[in-house]
């Protein structure tokens, strides 16, 4: 029970005991994930529990925790489970979980002020600069995820193209009609970023892919030339380091060359693929990433930091600052005291209220080390190749997209292929064995397997593979 005049407890020892029970329960959950289904349908009576009216009276913490254990925890999406293979989501890690607990207790707001948590974030920035071979003048900050980072990249590029006055007068005051470019395989948040930045979807040129699912460089150059002939001003290219459907990596050096020649901002959406730089085996495939003007990526994907922990990195710190800094009176900076330490994170992004995302990332890097994290990332790619080999050796299955990084797309051969494979994916989900996703490859509905979780092993790939064959054989249509 809380005290009369605050939200602190009357009995700290009782809270400590309950807290230990909660910690024990969640550690038990993580340690025994394999004994649980990846995902299970939510019964209606469980959903109905969460339609109650706003509670006016207090409830004992132990009772609320019990509700969590019985009515919430069993019905999560399952991305911590080694059989979760449908979407590019990290599995989290126990060290990061404990760090998140510490961050919650500290309750630091990292929008501003002179405080040590900001030095932790700056330390991670230094490590990121080192990883991507960016200069010491590069700036960056934690954000919710790559969707926000990609939006911020467009805003920085817009200010770089039109000057600081665009922040005062807006896009309508400019006589330039800006155009942006990305691949047909790029994540949808690139188009959303163009929209939210005020340009409208029509300002984005979606360039077709080559047979390797990379942006077609010749088509890109033709599109830029055609836009210039029609009076448009090309200003932004978004390359992909790990496309959402195939895990493809654009030719980053070639894109950098085009950006330099055409005077365009070169951004890379590396939501999960950029952190392949941690792997000595995979890093050569990202040659050219060090030439980007900005990079978006997520620590909460391939590096397994608990959600959320996205990052936005900009080569030219001055341009980054110009796009977001605001001289609000209540954010007055001082030479000493708590209001010292300028510039602040709020000078480089839209958020003034910011959680201590850096701590769980810092803990993860410090405890595991970059080398082990890199080996873990390479290991997921090896598992994808293992699955590909099994598919290629099985006549009942058809490989639709080979493993570029850690994503494999295939289907169960059938006369009614799309319907059978759609049912097969849902059957897999409901079985609790594995959770792949669906996508479309060359006009065919595909089973898409993204091996991201550090807990996934060959036995999990084997379980998925065997379940696909068993459920496929039991489907509504005989295989071809």
Buried (B, 14 or more C-beta within 10 A) or exposed (E): EEEEEEEEBEEEEEBEEBBEEBEEBBEEBBEEBEEBBBBBEEEEEBEEEEEEEEEEEEEEBEEEBEBEBEBEEBBBEBBBBBBBBBBBBBBBBEBBBBBBBEBEEEEBBBBBBBBEBBEBBBBBBEBBBEBBEBEEEBBBBBBBBBBBBBBBBBBBBBBBBBEEEBBEEEBEEBEEBBBBBBBBBBBEBBBBBBBBBBBEEEBBBBBEBBEEBBBBBEBBBEBBEEBEEEEBBBBBBBBBBBBBBBBBBBBBBBBBBBBEEBEBBBBBBBBBBBBBBBBEBBBEBBEBBBBBBBBBBBBBBBBBBBBBBBBBBBBBBEBBBBBBBEEEEEBEBEEEEEBEBBEBBBBBBEBBEBBBBBBBBBBBBEBBEBEEBBBBBBBBBEBBBBBBEBBEEBEBBBBBBBBBBBBBBBBBBBEEBBBBBBBBBEBBBBBBBBBBBBBEBEEBBBBBBBBBBBBBBEEBBEBBBEBBBEBBEEBEBEBE
